[in-house]
């Protein structure tokens, strides 16, 4: 008769084990290959300069709500501007109106000296008003803030810092 071999239980289990090992190897290889393709696709989607220059963007805060603005001392009030006509006109002109200085574009610099409830820093506020510092009370992030400013330039900032330090009041710069 022929050379056909009948499989014994031992050879059948050995062949099954070899088939399982090959199947596991193929599945693991495919998984690793898919992971590699996914990583390369992710990296290809990002630019090289974007990876190097990636920085956290600053948090966007809602604009502050100005609760109260202390009156500026008379020495800091803007002087009215007088306009003289260059040639006589037939119709009478209205009195010139002094326009307020335009508000600076972008965030303004302040020095924050207190935060909390308005009643808590009322003594400090009256003391700073007597010293002639321009004050604003602003509601920001659910707290009232007592701010000195806005600061126009570096010289004024230095002056405010010197006066606050001499009076023993801690402060820090804040942009709004």
C-alpha positions as CSV (number, residue, x, y, z in Angstrom):
1,X,0.0,0.0,0.0
2,X,1.1,3.6,0.1
3,X,3.4,5.5,2.3
4,X,0.7,7.5,4.1
5,X,1.4,8.2,7.7
6,X,-1.3,8.4,10.2
7,X,-1.0,11.2,12.7
8,X,-0.6,10.2,16.2
9,X,-1.8,12.4,19.0
10,X,1.7,13.5,19.8
11,X,2.5,14.7,16.3
12,X,-0.9,16.4,16.0
13,X,-0.3,18.4,19.2
14,X,3.2,19.3,18.1
15,X,1.9,20.6,14.8
16,X,-0.8,22.6,16.5
17,X,1.7,24.2,18.8
18,X,3.9,25.2,15.8
19,X,0.8,26.7,14.1
20,X,-0.1,28.7,17.2
21,X,3.4,30.0,17.6
22,X,3.4,31.1,13.9
23,X,0.1,32.8,14.3
24,X,1.2,34.6,17.5
25,X,4.3,35.8,15.7
26,X,2.4,37.1,12.7
27,X,-0.1,39.0,15.0
28,X,2.6,40.5,17.1
29,X,4.6,41.6,14.0
30,X,1.5,43.2,12.5
31,X,0.8,45.0,15.7
32,X,4.3,46.4,15.9
33,X,4.2,47.4,12.3
34,X,0.9,49.3,12.8
35,X,2.3,51.1,15.8
36,X,5.3,52.2,13.8
37,X,3.1,53.5,10.9
38,X,1.0,55.4,13.4
39,X,4.0,57.0,15.0
40,X,5.5,58.0,11.7
41,X,2.2,59.4,10.5
42,X,2.0,61.5,13.7
43,X,5.5,62.9,13.2
44,X,4.9,63.6,9.5
45,X,1.8,65.7,10.4
46,X,3.9,68.0,12.6
47,X,6.4,70.5,11.2
48,X,9.9,70.3,12.5
49,X,9.9,74.0,13.4
50,X,6.7,73.5,15.3
51,X,8.2,70.8,17.4
52,X,11.3,73.0,18.3
53,X,9.4,76.2,18.9
54,X,6.4,74.8,20.7
55,X,5.5,76.9,23.7
56,X,2.6,77.1,26.0
57,X,0.3,79.9,25.2
58,X,-0.7,82.2,28.1
59,X,-4.1,81.7,29.5
60,X,-6.7,84.1,28.2
61,X,-8.3,85.9,31.1
62,X,-11.6,87.7,30.9
63,X,-11.3,91.5,30.9
64,X,-11.3,93.0,34.4
65,X,-14.4,94.8,35.7
66,X,-13.5,98.3,37.0
67,X,-15.5,98.7,40.2
68,X,-14.3,102.1,41.4
69,X,-11.7,104.5,40.2
70,X,-10.2,106.9,42.7
71,X,-10.0,110.5,41.6
72,X,-6.5,111.5,40.4
73,X,-4.8,114.2,42.4
74,X,-5.1,117.7,41.0
75,X,-1.4,117.6,40.0
76,X,-2.0,114.7,37.6
77,X,-5.2,116.1,36.0
78,X,-4.7,116.8,32.3
79,X,-4.5,120.5,31.4
80,X,-7.2,121.8,29.1
81,X,-6.0,122.4,25.5
82,X,-6.8,125.9,24.1
83,X,-7.3,126.2,20.3
84,X,-6.7,129.6,18.7
85,X,-8.3,130.2,15.3
86,X,-5.7,131.1,12.6
87,X,-8.1,133.3,10.6
88,X,-11.2,135.2,11.7
89,X,-14.4,133.3,10.8
90,X,-17.8,134.6,10.0
91,X,-19.6,132.1,12.3
92,X,-18.8,132.1,16.1
93,X,-17.0,129.0,17.2
94,X,-17.9,126.8,20.2
95,X,-15.6,126.7,23.1
96,X,-12.7,124.2,22.7
97,X,-13.2,120.9,24.5
98,X,-10.3,119.1,26.1
99,X,-10.3,115.5,25.0
100,X,-9.0,112.8,27.3
101,X,-5.8,111.1,26.3
102,X,-6.4,108.0,24.2
103,X,-6.3,104.8,26.1
104,X,-3.3,102.7,25.4
105,X,-3.8,99.7,23.1
106,X,-3.1,96.4,24.7
107,X,-2.5,95.5,28.4
108,X,-1.7,98.3,30.8
109,X,0.7,97.9,33.7
110,X,-0.5,98.3,37.3
111,X,1.1,97.5,40.7
112,X,-1.3,95.3,42.8
113,X,-1.1,96.0,46.5
114,X,-4.2,94.1,47.8
115,X,-6.8,91.5,46.9
116,X,-10.0,90.3,48.7
117,X,-13.1,92.2,49.7
118,X,-13.2,96.0,49.3
119,X,-14.0,96.5,53.0
120,X,-10.8,94.6,53.9
121,X,-8.4,97.0,52.2
122,X,-10.3,100.2,52.8
123,X,-7.7,101.6,55.4
124,X,-4.9,100.8,53.0
125,X,-6.8,102.5,50.2
126,X,-7.4,105.7,52.1
127,X,-3.7,105.8,53.1
128,X,-2.6,105.4,49.5
129,X,-5.1,108.0,48.3
130,X,-3.6,110.5,50.9
131,X,-0.2,109.7,49.4
132,X,-1.5,110.8,46.0
133,X,-1.2,107.5,44.2
134,X,-3.8,106.8,41.4
135,X,-5.8,103.8,42.5
136,X,-8.3,101.5,40.9
137,X,-10.4,98.7,42.4
138,X,-10.9,96.0,39.9
139,X,-13.0,92.8,40.0
140,X,-10.9,90.0,38.5
141,X,-11.2,86.3,38.9
142,X,-14.0,86.7,41.5
143,X,-11.8,88.9,43.8
144,X,-11.5,92.6,44.2
145,X,-8.0,93.9,43.5
146,X,-6.5,97.2,44.7
147,X,-4.2,98.5,41.9
148,X,-1.9,101.5,41.7
149,X,-1.8,102.9,38.2
150,X,-2.0,102.5,35.3
151,X,1.7,103.1,34.9
152,X,2.6,105.4,31.9
153,X,6.3,104.8,31.6
154,X,9.4,103.3,33.4
155,X,10.1,106.5,35.4
156,X,6.5,106.5,36.8
157,X,6.8,102.8,37.6
158,X,10.1,103.4,39.5
159,X,8.4,106.3,41.4
160,X,5.4,104.2,42.4
161,X,7.7,101.3,43.5
162,X,9.9,103.6,45.6
163,X,6.9,105.2,47.3
164,X,5.2,101.8,48.1
165,X,8.5,100.3,49.3
166,X,9.2,103.3,51.6
167,X,5.7,103.0,53.0
168,X,6.2,99.3,53.7
169,X,3.5,98.0,51.3
170,X,4.3,94.8,49.3
171,X,3.2,94.8,45.7
172,X,3.7,93.1,42.4
173,X,3.3,94.1,38.7
174,X,0.1,93.1,36.9
175,X,-0.9,93.6,33.3
176,X,-4.6,94.1,32.5
